[in-house]
């Protein structure tokens, strides 16, 4: 399946979004990584802390199916994003990282100029490692 040329970005809205995020996690992750943060169970706690601690954006394809999402933890400046496997050849991951960096810039305006956006990934996740390295993550 080829991925659409563009996606629509919007903020997290409601419980239907949380359920779509859970489906994306389940469909996208290897079975042994389903409990990695954020797990489907973590999402309930995370959305309860919107917008004070977390910011969440979702990207939908032209059929309004969730193709990816990104979350920024505003307390620890951490980014997490999940992209559907069929959308990984698109610019969606780049858009998610740029969105997260923009969130941090807005929140940190006037604060520490050396503030960084942090993230983590498994070392055997070649796609994610490559995307992160393209954006200067080490």
C-alpha positions in Angstrom: 0.0 0.0 0.0 1.4 3.4 -0.9 1.0 6.2 1.6 -1.0 9.4 0.7 1.0 12.4 -0.2 -0.3 14.5 2.7 -2.0 14.2 6.0 -4.2 16.4 8.1 -2.9 17.4 11.4 -5.2 18.2 14.3 -5.1 18.3 18.1 -6.3 15.5 20.3 -10.0 15.9 20.9 -11.7 13.0 22.8 -12.0 9.4 23.8 -12.5 8.3 20.2 -9.0 9.7 19.5 -7.5 7.8 22.5 -9.1 4.5 21.2 -7.7 5.2 17.7 -4.2 5.8 19.2 -4.4 2.5 21.1 -5.4 0.7 17.8 -2.4 2.3 16.1 0.0 1.2 18.9 -1.3 -2.3 18.7 -1.2 -2.5 14.9 2.3 -0.8 14.6 4.4 -2.2 17.4 6.2 -5.6 17.6 4.4 -7.7 20.2 7.2 -7.6 22.7 7.1 -3.8 22.7 3.4 -3.2 23.4 4.0 -2.4 27.0 6.7 0.1 26.2 5.9 3.7 27.1 3.4 4.9 26.2 1.5 1.6 26.4 -2.2 1.5 25.7 -2.8 1.7 29.4 -0.6 4.8 29.8 -2.7 6.7 27.3 -5.6 6.9 29.7 -3.4 8.6 32.3 -1.8 10.9 29.7 -4.9 12.3 28.2 -6.1 13.1 31.7 -3.2 15.5 32.0 -4.0 17.5 28.8 -3.1 20.3 28.2 -1.1 21.1 31.3 1.5 18.3 31.1 1.0 16.8 27.6 0.3 18.1 24.1 -0.9 15.6 21.5 -1.3 16.0 17.8 -2.8 13.4 15.4 -2.3 13.0 11.6 -5.1 11.5 9.6 -5.1 10.3 6.0 -7.7 11.3 3.4 -10.1 8.6 4.7 -9.8 10.2 8.3 -7.9 7.1 9.5 -5.2 7.7 12.1 -1.8 7.5 10.4 0.2 8.8 13.3 0.4 10.8 16.4 3.0 12.7 18.5 3.0 13.6 22.2 5.2 16.0 24.0 5.6 15.7 27.8 6.0 19.4 28.7 7.5 18.6 32.1 10.4 16.5 30.9 10.6 17.8 27.3 10.1 14.3 25.9 8.7 13.4 22.5 7.0 10.2 21.7 5.5 9.5 18.2 4.0 6.5 16.5 3.6 6.3 12.7 1.6 3.6 11.0 4.0 1.3 9.0 2.3 2.2 5.7 3.0 5.9 6.4 6.6 5.5 7.2 7.8 6.3 3.7 6.1 9.7 3.9 7.0 13.0 5.5 4.8 12.2 8.5 7.5 11.5 11.0 9.3 14.7 10.0 6.1 16.6 10.5 5.6 15.0 13.9 9.1 15.9 15.1 8.8 19.5 13.8 5.4 19.8 15.5 6.9 18.6 18.8 9.9 21.0 18.5 7.4 23.8 17.9 5.4 22.9 21.1 8.6 23.0 23.1 9.6 26.4 21.6 6.2 27.9 22.5 6.2 26.5 26.0 9.8 27.4 26.7 9.7 30.9 25.2 11.9 33.0 27.4 13.3 30.0 29.4 16.6 28.2 29.1 17.9 28.7 25.5 19.7 25.3 25.7 16.5 23.4 26.4 16.4 20.2 24.3 13.6 17.9 23.0 14.4 14.4 24.1 13.2 11.0 22.9 14.1 7.4 23.1 13.9 4.3 20.9 15.0 0.8 20.6 18.4 0.5 19.0 17.1 -2.2 16.6 14.4 0.1 15.3 16.3 1.1 12.2 13.6 3.3 10.7 13.1 5.3 13.9 16.9 5.7 14.5 17.3 7.0 11.0 14.5 9.5 11.3 15.8 10.7 14.6 19.4 11.0 13.4 18.1 13.1 10.4 16.8 15.6 12.9 20.0 15.8 15.0 19.0 13.4 17.8 21.9 11.4 19.2 
